[in-house]
Amino acid sequence: MTKVIGLIGEKGSGKQTFVNFLKEIAPDLNIRQVRFSDILAQTLMIWDIPNTRSNLQKLSLSMEETFGQSSLANAAKFSIEGDMADVLVFDGIRREPELILVKNMPNSTLIYITADQNLRYERLKLRSEKVGETGLTYEQFLAEEKSKAEINIPALGKKADKKLENQGSLDKFKDKIRQLFQQVW
């Protein structure tokens, strides 16, 4: 039976590191990552709109207002139809319908990954994953934290089955992931 993991976490908290390390410690498992933001990014690409955090947020809010709060969760569910992965990781839960989608799946675990704001800001500056992250000021970062797309993350995190604090070194975080992996499997 497929194991389903839902990742809740603020930007820069370590969600991608979690997935990368999970693949490293379980190389024999077919692990598929479904990032909610990838669904939005594909839509932006089709429309030839820059893949910026702001545009991702605007698109998700437009979809929600136009087609309902479950629209992104429904797209994610559609994207896994018939998938035969050993582990499905839903990455970037930001809304209640996305949390419910994962929670209602058999053999699921919701994990909240979090870290201090200052630490997450420093990580974001280093990675520059999305257009607009390069040169991001701390004030801009804090303003994004209060945006409609980000503001619910801590409340959703309280509904998770497990919580991982990613405050220390990479090795300490990997130890926490390894321990969680042993508990869940």
C-alpha positions as CSV (number, residue, x, y, z in Angstrom):
1,M,0.0,0.0,0.0
2,T,1.3,3.5,-0.9
3,K,2.5,5.6,2.0
4,V,1.2,9.2,1.7
5,I,3.1,12.1,3.4
6,G,1.8,15.6,3.5
7,L,4.3,18.4,4.2
8,I,3.2,21.6,5.8
9,G,5.9,24.2,6.3
10,E,6.8,27.9,5.8
11,K,9.1,28.7,2.9
12,G,12.7,27.9,3.8
13,S,11.7,25.5,6.6
14,G,13.3,22.4,4.9
15,K,10.5,20.7,3.0
16,Q,12.7,20.0,-0.1
17,T,15.6,18.9,2.1
18,F,13.2,16.4,3.8
19,V,12.2,14.9,0.4
20,N,15.8,14.8,-0.9
21,F,17.0,13.0,2.3
22,L,14.0,10.6,2.3
23,K,15.1,9.5,-1.2
24,E,18.6,9.1,0.0
25,I,17.8,6.9,3.0
26,A,15.2,4.9,1.1
27,P,16.7,4.4,-2.4
28,D,14.7,1.2,-3.0
29,L,11.4,3.0,-2.6
30,N,9.7,4.8,-5.6
31,I,9.1,8.2,-4.0
32,R,7.0,10.7,-6.0
33,Q,6.9,14.3,-4.9
34,V,3.8,16.4,-5.8
35,R,4.4,20.0,-5.1
36,F,1.3,22.1,-5.1
37,S,3.4,25.0,-6.3
38,D,4.5,23.0,-9.3
39,I,0.9,22.7,-10.5
40,L,0.7,26.5,-10.3
41,A,4.1,26.9,-12.0
42,Q,3.1,24.8,-14.9
43,T,0.0,27.0,-15.4
44,L,2.1,30.1,-15.3
45,M,4.5,28.5,-17.9
46,I,1.6,27.7,-20.2
47,W,0.5,31.3,-20.0
48,D,4.0,32.6,-20.4
49,I,3.9,34.4,-17.1
50,P,7.1,34.7,-15.0
51,N,7.3,32.1,-12.2
52,T,7.6,34.4,-9.2
53,R,6.4,33.8,-5.7
54,S,4.0,36.8,-6.2
55,N,2.5,35.3,-9.4
56,L,2.2,31.9,-7.8
57,Q,0.3,33.4,-4.9
58,K,-1.9,35.5,-7.2
59,L,-2.8,32.5,-9.3
60,S,-3.6,30.3,-6.3
61,L,-5.8,33.0,-4.9
62,S,-7.5,33.6,-8.2
63,M,-8.2,29.9,-8.6
64,E,-9.6,29.7,-5.1
65,E,-11.9,32.7,-5.6
66,T,-13.0,31.6,-9.1
67,F,-13.2,27.8,-8.7
68,G,-13.4,27.3,-5.0
69,Q,-11.0,26.5,-2.2
70,S,-10.6,22.9,-3.3
71,S,-9.4,23.7,-6.8
72,L,-5.7,23.2,-6.2
73,A,-6.3,20.1,-4.0
74,N,-8.4,18.6,-6.8
75,A,-5.7,19.3,-9.4
76,A,-3.2,17.5,-7.1
77,K,-5.5,14.6,-6.7
78,F,-6.0,14.3,-10.4
79,S,-2.2,14.4,-10.9
80,I,-1.7,11.2,-8.9
81,E,-4.6,9.1,-10.4
82,G,-3.2,5.6,-11.0
83,D,0.2,6.4,-9.6
84,M,2.0,3.3,-8.4
85,A,4.6,5.1,-6.2
86,D,5.6,3.5,-2.9
87,V,5.5,6.9,-1.3
88,L,3.6,10.0,-2.4
89,V,4.8,13.2,-0.8
90,F,2.4,16.1,-1.1
91,D,4.7,19.1,-0.6
92,G,3.6,22.6,0.3
93,I,0.1,22.3,2.0
94,R,-1.2,25.8,2.5
95,R,-4.9,25.4,2.7
96,E,-7.4,23.4,4.6
97,P,-8.7,21.4,1.5
98,E,-5.1,20.3,0.7
99,L,-4.7,19.1,4.3
100,I,-8.1,17.3,4.1
101,L,-7.1,15.7,0.8
102,V,-4.0,14.1,2.4
103,K,-5.6,13.3,5.7
104,N,-8.4,11.4,4.0
105,M,-6.0,9.2,2.0
106,P,-5.3,5.8,3.5
107,N,-1.9,5.3,5.1
108,S,-1.2,9.1,5.4
109,T,0.9,11.1,7.8
110,L,0.9,14.9,8.0
111,I,4.3,16.5,8.9
112,Y,4.8,20.1,9.9
113,I,8.4,21.3,9.2
114,T,9.2,24.6,10.8
115,A,12.2,26.8,11.7
116,D,12.8,30.3,13.1
117,Q,12.0,33.2,10.7
118,N,15.6,34.5,10.7
119,L,17.0,31.2,9.8
120,R,14.4,30.6,7.0
121,Y,15.2,34.0,5.6
122,E,18.9,33.2,5.4
123,R,18.1,29.9,3.7
124,L,15.9,31.6,1.2
125,K,18.6,34.1,0.3
126,L,21.1,31.3,-0.3
127,R,18.9,29.1,-2.5
128,S,17.2,31.7,-4.7
129,E,14.8,29.1,-6.0
130,K,12.2,31.4,-7.5
131,V,12.4,34.5,-9.5
132,G,12.4,37.4,-7.1
133,E,14.1,35.6,-4.2
134,T,17.5,37.0,-5.1
135,G,17.9,40.3,-3.3
136,L,14.8,39.7,-1.1
137,T,15.0,42.0,1.9
138,Y,14.0,40.9,5.3
139,E,11.1,43.4,5.3
140,Q,9.8,41.8,2.0
141,F,10.2,38.4,3.5
142,L,8.2,39.3,6.5
143,A,5.5,40.9,4.3
144,E,5.3,37.7,2.3
145,E,4.9,35.7,5.5
146,K,1.7,37.7,6.2
147,S,0.2,37.1,2.7
148,K,-3.0,35.3,2.3
149,A,-1.2,32.3,0.8
150,E,1.2,32.0,3.7
151,I,-0.6,33.1,6.8
152,N,-2.4,29.8,7.5
153,I,0.6,27.6,7.6
154,P,1.2,27.7,11.4
155,A,-2.5,26.9,12.1
156,L,-2.4,24.0,9.6
157,G,0.8,22.8,11.2
158,K,-1.0,22.4,14.5
159,K,-3.2,19.8,12.8
160,A,-0.2,17.7,11.6
161,D,0.5,14.3,13.0
162,K,4.2,15.0,13.5
163,K,6.3,18.2,13.9
164,L,9.9,18.6,12.9
165,E,11.9,21.6,14.2
166,N,14.6,22.4,11.7
167,Q,16.7,24.8,13.9
168,G,20.1,23.2,14.0
169,S,22.6,21.7,11.6
170,L,21.8,19.8,8.4
171,D,23.1,16.6,10.1
172,K,20.7,17.1,13.1
173,F,17.8,17.6,10.7
174,K,18.7,14.5,8.8
175,D,18.8,12.6,12.1
176,K,15.2,13.8,12.9
177,I,14.1,12.6,9.4
178,R,15.8,9.3,9.9
179,Q,14.0,8.8,13.3
180,L,10.7,9.8,11.8
181,F,11.2,7.4,8.9
182,Q,11.8,4.6,11.4
183,Q,8.6,5.5,13.3
184,V,6.4,5.8,10.3
185,W,7.6,2.7,8.5
